Amino acid sequence: MTRAVLRRLNPPTASIGDGGGTRSLADLRSLADQARSRRDYNADAFYRRLLCGLEPDRAGNWAQYAHALKEIGFHERARVAYLKAIDLGGSRAELEIHLAHVAKFQGNLEQADAAFVRAFDLGYADSESIAFERKLLRLVGAVRQSQPAIRAPSLRVFLSVPGGAVSEGTRSSLAAGLGHGDYSYAFAMRGFVDALTAMEIDHEVIQHPEYISDIRKRSDARQNIHLSFYPPERMRLLKGAYNINCFAWEFDRLRSETEELSAHPFASQARMLNLADEIWMPSAHGVKAVRSDVTVPVYEVPAPVLHNIMQAPRAGRADVYSRQKVVRRLNQVAWRPLAILPRIQPHMNFGSKARELRLPALFDTYFQGEAPTIFVSVFNAHDYRKQIAPMLRGFIELTRNQPNAILLCKVTTVDRGSEINDVLFREQLLELDRLTPPLISEKIWLTRDLLTREEMVALYDVADYYVCTSHAEGQNLPLIEAMGRGVVPVSTDGTAMDAYIDSETAVTIASEHRPFGRRLTARYGLYGIQTNFTTPEKVCDALTRAQSLSDTDYASLSQGALERVKALYGLDRFAATFQSLTKRLGIPGELEQ
């Protein structure tokens, strides 16, 4: 019987059998799906093997073939097929989970744990199941406990955020909240959830905490903690819990009472913040800006960044071959060139849409097999703090002398009805008191597509540099995540970025402290304060310096960026912070290594 199964897995080339050699791809796929539905995994593996032979570059074929092999007990062959699917650009986080289970079947528990860790680092959606699997591996004594854990059975942590948690596993789940007001708080909360999961602290994400009469009626813990992630005006408390509001602030002070034009009782930022038991802010700049206006304790506690952190820095810029492997993971993302000319903008939109390309075709069309220097930026089109105009104009100036450079802009917007160039023009470039000059470049490409967590990691991996020209930031998670992938930043410093943007980690864009313009004043309701401004000339200078870095200097900055992220946003720092909290509250339990 075993020989018969092996013959089905490795059919002779002259006669495939079962009529497989004369069937179309659609027929074979249908037969395989039918076999899987009736749990005939031997037949499923047979047809999947034929599909792999006919379409060897399709990751899905190898993944399905591996599933079938796993079911009939050919674990080593399944492992090889899963690795092949990963190499072809398959969904790596999910495939690592399957590799972990295969390793468990083979008795390689250390290998299984390593695969679970890789899946966690890649942003696998169900992080709690990974924590459970790793806990089982530790219980059987096969794996040493590598993460700190807190034993506090009398403690439970509740977390809440406007709109609820955002799942980054699929585009449909991202579409529900991405780009809406204060959506970035959900990504900050994700970091805290990851840390609590890694530390095995009992926690739960809840919605509408204000509707719960008393959390002690549904929680048997002696101490309940509520980590809320809201701007002051939207802050919500959980009755019966110790309320900690986590929020980011990037300017030099809160709005004063005289600047509050609304009569709404929640309008006063200071009054709302004083309702919490304590405040957590992600930067020293934010703590300094807020501390004088509130009476409750304020602590610097940045959102942990635990996913997708590289183990070693980059040795240099990516070569053509390694970049091609990464680009496969972005095949579903469409890019359009920057094309802004206000008087005929509808015609520019039409032309930009007509030239829409995927990255492989884009590189082949414009660089013909060469390895361009790739700059990446991620921003919300409606966020005035991002200061996008000097970035675009500075990059266009760079490409006049450095044509082998390209800027990929991942743009978030809630405006689904307008063309991306229209949105960018209205939100970032339009100034009512002056004409907007044309901005047209086929070296700057935009996408408004929703990228899953795995695709965001691929975007960072394909980049040589991450560009940020922000006036100010509360923490700037996309930039930190890019640094965690070894990408060298080209960025302004100041505000929260003072902690990680300097000569050891980045190519710094010069800026100067100047009063708010009218757009910023109108948007944020702050008068008489200053923020950081840069110019296209300063951006171009920084980009030119980045382009001219030697491989040695690039590797040094990549190492500095990676080490800074691990030190400031790793689990150890959060664990120490949480231990300090439990001591302040008198909660039994201690951190164990």
Buried (B, 14 or more C-beta within 10 A) or exposed (E): EEEEBEEBBEBEEEEBEEEBEEBEEEEBBEBBEEBBEEEBBBBBBBBBBBBBEBBEEBBBBBBBBBBBBBBBEBBEBBBBBBBBBBEBBBBBBBBBBBBBBBBBBBEBBEBBBBBBBBBBBBBBBBBEEBBBBBEEBBEEEBBEEEBBBBEBEBBBBBBBBBBBBBBBBEBEBBEEBBBBEBBBBBBBBBBBBBBBBBBBBBBBBBEEBEEBEEBBEBBEBBBBBBBBBBBBBBBBBBBBBBBBBBBBBBBBBBBBEEBBEEEEEEBBBBBBBBBBBBBBBBBBBBBBBBBEBBEBEBBBBBBBBBBBBBEEBBEBBBEEEEBBBBBBBBBEBBBBBBBBBBEEBEEBBEBBBEBBBBBEEBBEEBBEEEBBBBBBBBBBBBBBBBBBBBBBBBBBBBBEEBEEBBBBBBBBBBBEEBBBBBBBBBBBBBEEEEEBEEBBBBBBBBBBBBBBBBBBBBBBBBBBBBBBBBBBBBBBBBBBBBBBBBBBBBBBBBBBBEBBBEEEBBBBBBBEEEEBBEBBBEBBBBEEBBBBBBBBEBBBBBBBBBBEBEEEBBBBBBBBBBBBBBEBBBBBBBBEBBBEBBEEEEBEBEBEE
